[in-house]
Amino acid sequence: MLQFPDESRTRVVFGADTIEQIGTFAVELDARRALLVSDPHIVAAGHVARAVRSLEAAHVAVALYDRVRENPTTDDVASCLELAQTAEPDIIIGLGGGSSLDTAKGCNFLLTNGGRMQDYWGVGKATHDMLPLIAVPTTAGTGSECQSFALIADIETHQKMACGDPKAAPAVSILDPTLTVTQPRTVTANTGVDAMAHALETAVTNKRNDLSLRYAREAFRVIQANLPRVFDNPTDIAARGQMLLGAAYSGTAIENSMLGAAHSAANPLTAHFGVVHGQAVGVMLPAVIRFNAEDETAHDLYVELARHAGLEPTVEALVERVEELLNLAGMPRTLTDRNVTRESIPQLADEAATQWTAQFNPRPLTAADFVAMYESTYETSAVQ
């Protein structure tokens, strides 16, 4: 296990059944009233009940917001805030996938600092302290448990806003692989591909540093080795744990490096055609790697990623492994697979070029570059 950075604001706790300690962690943060943010599926799986039992045993009262939706919007955060203002928590807990963690963070911004989510689009715009946050991911995907950003979509414009502040970083992240066993195969696939994309993008961004490179390389190595294992045996706790670590490593890399063209190209696909985020990122990933590899530095970084993962140290071997994993995950391999119209490509490209993450791509990007990448993905399929 790669040690998390000493300078990290987040204490990472890893291991099976560590959810049972959440009450202890809350008390250590001087909590007496918790707002627990989750979704109906996590409630149905019994994970919320496990957390509530531990919290109540530690004499921490719990107010439950269980209406989190995928890709949370400003309206979702406002709905969560209503309960928070009534409950007056002294700690917030996000339990679920990235959407639960983002909703919890978004609520924290507004509860402690007021205003609207749009006021926090960017970095470092919170002027007041925020409540301590415990993040408990139930998917191995976004890495939000190791980040200070909340991704919230503007309900009016559909623009995904990255709202980041050091004060928003979780105080504690609980990585309990027993919580990930109940997720459907499609969720494992979508979140696993997203985590892999995070590793591949953070390794080459123009904001990368030695720390982000170390975590990106290890994230890719772990994810590419263990994603097939969890498909073969969904109850393999060891493999599930490695996937959680891989996602957290990717999240740590994002915090120090940011993302690039694959996520910029993916967001308009989700906004206009409802393509699930993991599928949208996955369908664009091979084209983005090939585009970036024309840059000499990015090429060498990709080669090192392949070498660290035990692959042949070439960009093509890296792309082939990515395509193999996409096929194994049952990801769509062309835009036509998700009913994206060719006529929409110019608009998609224009919007992709204005996405926040585009500025961190190792090669400068224009709308014409995105048109070329969308076009190359429109008809070309590598499904075996």
Secondary structure by P-SEA (a helix, b strand, c coil): cccccccccbbbbbccccccaaaaaaaaacccccbbbbcaaaaaaaaaaaaaaaaaaacbbbbbbccccccccaaaaaaaaaaaaaacccbbbbcccaaaaaaaaaaaaaaccccccccccccccccccccbbbbbbcccccccccccbbbbcccccccccccccccccccbbbbcccccccccaaaaaaaaaaaaaaaaaaaccccccaaaaaaaaaaaaaaaacaaaaaacccaaaaaaaaaaaaaaaaaaaacccccaaaaaaaaaaacccccaaaaaaaaaaaaaaaaaccaaaaaaaaaaaaaacccccaaaaaaaaaaaaaaaccccccccccccccaaaaaaaaaaaccccccccccccaaaaaaaaaaaccccccc
